Amino acid sequence: QVQLVESGGGLVQPGGSLRLSCAASGRIFSINVMGWYRQAPGNQRELVATITSGGSTNYADSVKGRFTISRDNFKNTVDLQMNSLKPEDTAVYYCNYKPPSGYRQVWGQGTLVTVSS
Protein backbone atom coordinates (compact mmCIF):
# COMPACT_ATOMS: atom_id res chain seq x y z
CA GLN A 1 0.00 0.00 0.00
CA VAL A 2 1.34 3.41 -1.01
CA GLN A 3 0.70 6.50 1.08
CA LEU A 4 1.17 10.11 0.03
CA VAL A 5 1.70 13.01 2.44
CA GLU A 6 1.52 16.55 1.11
CA SER A 7 2.79 19.77 2.63
CA GLY A 8 3.37 23.39 1.72
CA GLY A 9 -0.06 24.86 1.09
CA GLY A 10 -1.20 28.17 2.52
CA LEU A 11 -2.22 31.73 1.83
CA VAL A 12 -0.20 33.83 -0.60
CA GLN A 13 -0.73 37.15 -2.31
CA PRO A 14 -1.15 37.39 -6.09
CA GLY A 15 2.23 37.30 -7.75
CA GLY A 16 3.73 35.32 -4.90
CA SER A 17 5.24 31.85 -4.76
CA LEU A 18 4.63 28.61 -2.93
CA ARG A 19 6.27 25.22 -3.01
CA LEU A 20 4.26 22.04 -2.49
CA SER A 21 5.92 18.79 -1.50
CA CYS A 22 4.65 15.22 -1.54
CA ALA A 23 6.36 12.24 0.05
CA ALA A 24 5.43 8.72 -0.99
CA SER A 25 5.94 5.67 1.20
CA GLY A 26 5.16 1.98 0.91
CA ARG A 27 5.59 -0.40 -2.00
CA ILE A 28 6.47 1.96 -4.82
CA PHE A 29 7.11 0.74 -8.34
CA SER A 30 10.30 2.14 -9.85
CA ILE A 31 8.37 2.95 -13.03
CA ASN A 32 5.54 5.32 -12.25
CA VAL A 33 4.04 8.72 -12.88
CA MET A 34 3.60 11.23 -10.08
CA GLY A 35 1.81 14.50 -10.32
CA TRP A 36 -0.32 17.27 -8.93
CA TYR A 37 -3.98 17.90 -9.57
CA ARG A 38 -6.24 20.58 -8.17
CA GLN A 39 -9.89 21.14 -7.45
CA ALA A 40 -11.47 24.54 -6.95
CA PRO A 41 -14.91 24.90 -5.33
CA GLY A 42 -17.63 23.91 -7.77
CA ASN A 43 -15.14 22.58 -10.30
CA GLN A 44 -13.92 19.15 -11.28
CA ARG A 45 -10.46 17.98 -10.33
CA GLU A 46 -7.99 18.93 -13.04
CA LEU A 47 -4.43 18.10 -13.96
CA VAL A 48 -1.77 20.62 -12.99
CA ALA A 49 1.45 18.78 -13.83
CA THR A 50 2.87 15.27 -14.01
CA ILE A 51 6.35 13.81 -14.13
CA THR A 52 7.41 10.28 -15.04
CA SER A 53 10.07 8.33 -13.21
CA GLY A 54 12.25 9.06 -16.25
CA GLY A 55 11.78 12.80 -15.82
CA SER A 56 9.34 13.61 -18.61
CA THR A 57 6.94 16.38 -17.63
CA ASN A 58 3.50 17.52 -18.68
CA TYR A 59 1.77 20.76 -17.67
CA ALA A 60 -1.68 22.23 -17.95
CA ASP A 61 -1.66 25.19 -20.32
CA SER A 62 -2.84 27.44 -17.50
CA VAL A 63 0.34 26.88 -15.46
CA LYS A 64 3.00 26.58 -18.14
CA GLY A 65 5.86 28.96 -17.53
CA ARG A 66 4.78 29.57 -13.92
CA PHE A 67 4.86 26.15 -12.25
CA THR A 68 7.69 23.63 -12.21
CA ILE A 69 7.35 20.00 -11.17
CA SER A 70 10.34 17.98 -10.00
CA ARG A 71 10.97 14.68 -8.27
CA ASP A 72 13.59 12.76 -6.36
CA ASN A 73 13.35 9.06 -7.22
CA PHE A 74 15.66 8.09 -4.36
CA LYS A 75 13.56 9.88 -1.74
CA ASN A 76 10.25 9.18 -3.52
CA THR A 77 9.22 12.81 -3.38
CA VAL A 78 7.61 15.13 -5.89
CA ASP A 79 7.54 18.92 -5.58
CA LEU A 80 5.60 21.65 -7.30
CA GLN A 81 7.18 25.10 -7.39
CA MET A 82 4.47 27.66 -8.07
CA ASN A 83 5.46 31.18 -9.10
CA SER A 84 3.47 34.20 -10.25
CA LEU A 85 0.41 32.83 -8.51
CA LYS A 86 -3.01 34.12 -9.53
CA PRO A 87 -6.33 34.12 -7.66
CA GLU A 88 -7.58 31.50 -10.12
CA ASP A 89 -4.89 29.13 -8.84
CA THR A 90 -6.82 28.92 -5.57
CA ALA A 91 -7.77 25.28 -5.02
CA VAL A 92 -7.09 22.16 -3.04
CA TYR A 93 -4.00 20.55 -4.56
CA TYR A 94 -3.70 16.77 -4.57
CA CYS A 95 -0.62 14.66 -5.04
CA ASN A 96 -1.10 11.61 -7.26
CA TYR A 97 0.82 8.38 -7.78
CA LYS A 98 0.14 6.24 -10.87
CA PRO A 99 1.77 2.79 -10.87
CA PRO A 100 2.00 0.60 -13.98
CA SER A 101 -1.20 -0.53 -15.66
CA GLY A 102 -3.22 -2.94 -13.57
CA TYR A 103 -2.45 -1.34 -10.24
CA ARG A 104 -4.52 1.26 -8.43
CA GLN A 105 -3.51 4.88 -8.38
CA VAL A 106 -3.22 6.69 -5.04
CA TRP A 107 -4.22 10.21 -3.99
CA GLY A 108 -2.95 12.37 -1.18
CA GLN A 109 -5.26 14.05 1.29
CA GLY A 110 -4.96 17.44 -0.39
CA THR A 111 -3.47 20.76 0.65
CA LEU A 112 -5.24 24.10 0.30
CA VAL A 113 -3.64 26.91 -1.68
CA THR A 114 -5.32 30.29 -1.42
CA VAL A 115 -4.17 33.20 -3.57
CA SER A 116 -5.68 36.41 -2.30
CA SER A 117 -4.75 39.93 -1.32
N, C-alpha and C positions, 0 to 999 in steps of 0.2 A: 504494500500500500504506500502510495506517494502522498506526502503532505507538503503544502505550500504555505509559507508565512510571509506576508507582505509588510512593508513598513515604508514610511516616508511621506505619507499624505499630510494635508494640512491646508491652512488658509494662506493665500498669497495674492499680492496685488497684480493687476494686469501689467504685463511686461516682465514680470518676475520669473523666477526659476524654482523648480523643485526636482528632487531626484527620488524616484521610487525604487525600492529593492525588493527582491523576492528570493527566498531561500527554499530550495527543495530538499526533502529528505525522504528516505525509504529506498525501495527497489527502483532505481532509475535506470532506464535503458540508455546506453551510450549514444544511440541514434534517436534523436527526438527533436521536437520543435517546441520552443517556449515563447511566450509572448504576453502582451498586455492587451486587454480589452477594456472598454468602459461603457457605463450605462448611466445616462442622465435621466432625471425624473420624467416619466411619461414616454421615454424612448426605449427602443430595443437595444440590447447589448451590441456593441460594434467593435470591430477590430481597430486597434491603435497601431500595433507593430508586432512583428514576429521575427524570430531569429532561429535558424537551424543549428544543430550541433556542429555543423561545418562552418557556420558563420554567415550564411546568406540571410539577408534581411529583407523585410517587406513592410512598407508603411502605408497607412491611410493617407490619401491625398491631403486631407485637412491638417496633417501634422508634419508633412515632409518639410525638411529644412529647419524645423523647430525642435523636434524630438529626436533623440538618438537612443537606440536599444543596444545593449551589450550583454555579454554573458561570460561567465567563468566556468568552463566545463569541469575543472578540478574541484571547485567549491560548490558546484551545482547552484549557482546564483544567476539571476538575470536582473538587470537594472534598466530603468528608463529615465534618461535625463531629459527634462522638459524645460525648454527655454521659451522666451517671448510668449508666455502664457496669456490666453484670452479668456474672457468670461465664458465663452462657449465651450471651453475645455473643462468646465465644472462638471464633475461626474464621480461616480464610484468606479475606481480602477481595479480590475481583477487580473491577477496573474494566472496564466494558463500553461499547462504541461500536456503536450500531445505525444504519446508513445507511438511506436509503430502500429500499423493497421492491425486491428483485432484486439487491441487493448484499450481500456477506457481512459479518456482524458480526465484531467483533474483541474479543479478551480481553487483558487485561494478564496479567502473570506471577504476580500475587498477592502480598499482603503479610499477614504473620501478626499478628493481634491476640490477645493473651492477657490475660484479665482474671482476676487471682488475687491473693490476699493472701499 
